[in-house]
Amino acid sequence: MRGVRNMANVSPPKLVVERFGGPQAVATALEAVTGRPVNRSTVATWVRRDRLPGRVLADLLRAASHAGVVLTHKELIDGGQS
C-alpha cells in the first residue's frame, strides 16, 4: 500500500502525484478506471497550476482505491493540511 508519508501543507495536485508515484502513474490509474486516455502532461499541468479540476475528483478517488493508494476526498479538496 502506498501513500502514508506525512504530506503536511502540500497542495492537492502535488499530494495526488506524490501518493501515486508520479504524473504518469496518475494518468495510467485514471485511464484504467475511466477507459479514457489521460496524458501525463495533463496531470503535470494540474501540478503547475496548483489545481485539480472538479470533474476528476471522483475518478481520482476510484483510481486511488483501484491502485491501493490512500487518498481521501478531504485531501483532494484541502491537500495535506495539518
Phi and psi restraints in degrees (value plus and minus 20) as a CYANA .aco file:
   2 ARG   PHI    -119.1   -79.1
   2 ARG   PSI     142.9   182.9
   3 GLY   PHI      72.2   112.2
   3 GLY   PSI      20.7    60.7
   4 VAL   PHI    -133.6   -93.6
   4 VAL   PSI     -17.8    22.2
   5 ARG   PHI     -87.9   -47.9
   5 ARG   PSI     123.9   163.9
   6 ASN   PHI     -86.7   -46.7
   6 ASN   PSI     101.1   141.1
   7 MET   PHI    -142.0  -102.0
   7 MET   PSI      25.4    65.4
   8 ALA   PHI     -79.4   -39.4
   8 ALA   PSI     116.7   156.7
   9 ASN   PHI      40.1    80.1
   9 ASN   PSI      20.1    60.1
  10 VAL   PHI    -132.9   -92.9
  10 VAL   PSI     116.4   156.4
  11 SER   PHI     -84.3   -44.3
  11 SER   PSI     135.4   175.4
  12 PRO   PHI     -74.9   -34.9
  12 PRO   PSI     -65.7   -25.7
  13 PRO   PHI     -83.2   -43.2
  13 PRO   PSI     -60.4   -20.4
  14 LYS   PHI     -86.3   -46.3
  14 LYS   PSI     -58.8   -18.8
  15 LEU   PHI     -81.9   -41.9
  15 LEU   PSI     -65.5   -25.5
  16 VAL   PHI     -79.9   -39.9
  16 VAL   PSI     -68.7   -28.7
  17 VAL   PHI     -82.9   -42.9
  17 VAL   PSI     -61.0   -21.0
  18 GLU   PHI     -83.3   -43.3
  18 GLU   PSI     -66.2   -26.2
  19 ARG   PHI     -84.1   -44.1
  19 ARG   PSI     -60.3   -20.3
  20 PHE   PHI     -99.0   -59.0
  20 PHE   PSI     -45.7    -5.7
  21 GLY   PHI      83.0   123.0
  21 GLY   PSI       1.7    41.7
  22 GLY   PHI     109.3   149.3
  22 GLY   PSI     142.1   182.1
  23 PRO   PHI     -79.6   -39.6
  23 PRO   PSI     -58.6   -18.6
  24 GLN   PHI     -85.4   -45.4
  24 GLN   PSI     -57.8   -17.8
  25 ALA   PHI     -85.3   -45.3
  25 ALA   PSI     -59.1   -19.1
  26 VAL   PHI     -83.4   -43.4
  26 VAL   PSI     -68.5   -28.5
  27 ALA   PHI     -79.5   -39.5
  27 ALA   PSI     -64.1   -24.1
  28 THR   PHI     -84.2   -44.2
  28 THR   PSI     -63.5   -23.5
  29 ALA   PHI     -85.7   -45.7
  29 ALA   PSI     -60.6   -20.6
  30 LEU   PHI     -84.6   -44.6
  30 LEU   PSI     -62.5   -22.5
  31 GLU   PHI     -82.2   -42.2
  31 GLU   PSI     -56.7   -16.7
  32 ALA   PHI     -83.6   -43.6
  32 ALA   PSI     -56.4   -16.4
  33 VAL   PHI    -113.0   -73.0
  33 VAL   PSI     -42.6    -2.6
  34 THR   PHI    -120.5   -80.5
  34 THR   PSI     -45.1    -5.1
  35 GLY   PHI      58.5    98.5
  35 GLY   PSI     -17.1    22.9
  36 ARG   PHI    -126.8   -86.8
  36 ARG   PSI     120.7   160.7
  37 PRO   PHI     -85.2   -45.2
  37 PRO   PSI     117.1   157.1
  38 VAL   PHI    -147.0  -107.0
  38 VAL   PSI     107.2   147.2
  39 ASN   PHI    -107.0   -67.0
  39 ASN   PSI     119.9   159.9
  40 ARG   PHI     -76.4   -36.4
  40 ARG   PSI     -56.2   -16.2
  41 SER   PHI     -87.9   -47.9
  41 SER   PSI     -47.1    -7.1
  42 THR   PHI     -83.6   -43.6
  42 THR   PSI     -65.3   -25.3
  43 VAL   PHI     -84.6   -44.6
  43 VAL   PSI     -61.9   -21.9
  44 ALA   PHI     -82.1   -42.1
  44 ALA   PSI     -53.8   -13.8
  45 THR   PHI     -85.9   -45.9
  45 THR   PSI     -58.5   -18.5
  46 TRP   PHI     -77.7   -37.7
  46 TRP   PSI     -62.5   -22.5
  47 VAL   PHI     -87.4   -47.4
  47 VAL   PSI     -65.7   -25.7
  48 ARG   PHI     -81.7   -41.7
  48 ARG   PSI     -60.2   -20.2
  49 ARG   PHI    -102.4   -62.4
  49 ARG   PSI     -30.7     9.3
  50 ASP   PHI      40.4    80.4
  50 ASP   PSI      21.8    61.8
  51 ARG   PHI    -174.8  -134.8
  51 ARG   PSI     114.5   154.5
  52 LEU   PHI    -116.8   -76.8
  52 LEU   PSI     110.8   150.8
  53 PRO   PHI     -84.9   -44.9
  53 PRO   PSI     116.2   156.2
  54 GLY   PHI     -76.7   -36.7
  54 GLY   PSI     -51.4   -11.4
  55 ARG   PHI     -88.0   -48.0
  55 ARG   PSI     -34.3     5.7
  56 VAL   PHI    -123.8   -83.8
  56 VAL   PSI     -23.4    16.6
  57 LEU   PHI     -80.6   -40.6
  57 LEU   PSI     -68.9   -28.9
  58 ALA   PHI     -83.2   -43.2
  58 ALA   PSI     -60.5   -20.5
  59 ASP   PHI     -84.9   -44.9
  59 ASP   PSI     -57.4   -17.4
  60 LEU   PHI     -83.6   -43.6
  60 LEU   PSI     -60.2   -20.2
  61 LEU   PHI     -85.4   -45.4
  61 LEU   PSI     -62.0   -22.0
  62 ARG   PHI     -83.7   -43.7
  62 ARG   PSI     -62.4   -22.4
  63 ALA   PHI     -84.1   -44.1
  63 ALA   PSI     -61.2   -21.2
  64 ALA   PHI     -82.4   -42.4
  64 ALA   PSI     -66.3   -26.3
  65 SER   PHI     -80.9   -40.9
  65 SER   PSI     -63.8   -23.8
  66 HIS   PHI     -83.7   -43.7
  66 HIS   PSI     -56.1   -16.1
  67 ALA   PHI    -112.8   -72.8
  67 ALA   PSI     -21.2    18.8
  68 GLY   PHI      54.3    94.3
  68 GLY   PSI       7.9    47.9
  69 VAL   PHI    -118.8   -78.8
  69 VAL   PSI     112.0   152.0
  70 VAL   PHI     -99.1   -59.1
  70 VAL   PSI      97.4   137.4
  71 LEU   PHI    -177.6  -137.6
  71 LEU   PSI     112.5   152.5
  72 THR   PHI    -133.8   -93.8
  72 THR   PSI     140.9   180.9
  73 HIS   PHI     -79.5   -39.5
  73 HIS   PSI     -61.8   -21.8
  74 LYS   PHI     -79.2   -39.2
  74 LYS   PSI     -60.2   -20.2
  75 GLU   PHI     -86.6   -46.6
  75 GLU   PSI     -53.2   -13.2
  76 LEU   PHI     -87.2   -47.2
  76 LEU   PSI     -46.9    -6.9
  77 ILE   PHI    -110.6   -70.6
  77 ILE   PSI     -68.2   -28.2
  78 ASP   PHI    -120.0   -80.0
  78 ASP   PSI     -34.5     5.5
  79 GLY   PHI      57.1    97.1
  79 GLY   PSI    -175.9  -135.9
  80 GLY   PHI    -112.8   -72.8
  80 GLY   PSI      40.3    80.3
  81 GLN   PHI    -101.0   -61.0
  81 GLN   PSI     123.0   163.0
